[in-house]
Amino acid sequence: MPTYEYEILDKAGKPTGERFEIVQLMKEKALTKQPGTGKPCRRAIVAPKIAGKWSPIKAKSTLSNKNLERMGFTKYERKGQGYMERVAGKAGPKSLGGGE
């Protein structure tokens, strides 16, 4: 379900600068009053939030273990106090710390 942004209107029907977000089905009609307060509102026109080149969603897939290994990197993750295990890549020891 998409998240819609609404702006609060004054008595003359002009935006006050106050906004709120609400999750609604696409088939639902736009709100005319803010839930809870009853203030008049209208749906705001805003740019869509899409996963672009530098978005957190894109960064997560770029830094995935599979992608790092494919690019020749080695990645270690902490598995305990003073102990790390290799989770991506083939170079280097299988684990670090822990008396090795």
Helices and strands as residue ranges (DSSP letters): E 3-9, E 15-23, E 41-43, H 56-62, H 65-70, E 75-80, E 83-88, E 95-97
